[in-house]
Amino acid sequence: MINRYLLAAVFAASISLCADFPQAEISNGVVTAKFYLPDAEHGYYQGTRFDWSGQIYSLRTLDHEYFGQWFPRYDPKLHDAIMGPVEEFLTDGAGLGYAEAKPGGTFIRLGVGVVRKPEESKYERFKTYEIVDPGKRTFHKGSDFVTFTQMLQDQNGYGYEYTKTVRLVTHEPRMEIEHTLKNTGKKTIRSSQYNHNFFVIDGKPTGPESSVKFAFDLHDTNPAPDALADVRTREVTYRRELAAGESVLKEFSGFGKTSADYDFHVENRSAGAGVHITGDQPLSKMVYWSIRTVFCPEPYIDIAVEPGKSQKWTYTYQFYKLK
């Protein structure tokens, strides 16, 4: 019998992918990537958790699909109704300027916009806040790249110009995500950023055929017994296929102070496909999360940009077949 969770996901996907959302497609002849574009009124994703730019709902290369819908219920305002190598910015676990904003005032979700702070005891990361100003966005597309730009000024003294370019390397199964954050405000921007990496490789379930390999020795920050997954020296593997409702959540230390440890291999042997992810910044935190439909290394980096200055960083994805 087909799992009801999977049926729900397939049904939801058939609805959402047929809708008329703003989108774009690029290709280098080896990789084809399809994007849902930022749009405050008609965009596929209108939540306030993740950066709106660079959402890839399909990436095909070497006869494999790497992304797709992993969640059972779609709503544009849901915090996690989003696909692909999507990113979130956090300042002290909240939005930029949240701590200094009064109820009724505003703070910033980087990559999203200026949002309203309600009366609440603490920041709710998975809540969708009211968007007061989505900023000014521009979009440029070539045959093998897309560039997203968001410009934003807040009344509290924060401002930025944020540019993200997703580029397919010529004639290679490789993708680069380039970022530039320019501080155009009066206050220093301090944040962390991570990529959630929602991998759905050929739609295969997470289980013994799935693994993630790391470049450093893993130290589980909460080494409680786990009946689902094993943490080996530099690898996470699974004892059995995850059922609907089951999850694995880990946080690891053990990485060094250089970009050398921003290095991961995500593989599914049943699909016969993998991806090698590297970054040019040192890790500041390492989280790993998975459910039946998706498995996600979540590497964090730190960002600090003084007024008038810029910071740049790049992530690289090398896709490959398993022998």
Buried (B, 14 or more C-beta within 10 A) or exposed (E): EEEEBBEBBEEBBEEBBEEEBBBEEBBBEBBBBBBBBBBBEEBBBBBBBBBBBBBBBBBBBBEBBBBBBBBBEBEBEBBBBBBBBBBBBBBEEBBBBBEEBEEEBBBBBBBBBBBBBEEEEEBEEEEBBEBBBBBEBEBEBEEBBBBBBBBBBBEBEBBBBBBBBBBBBEEBBBBBBBBBBBBBBEBEBEBBBBBBBBBBBBBBBBBEBBBBBBBBEBEBEEEEEBEBBEBEEBBBBBEEBBEBEBEBEBBBEBBEEEBEBBBBBBBBEBBBBBBBBBBEBBBBBBBBBBBBBBBBBBBBBBBEBEBEEBBEBBBBBBBBEEE
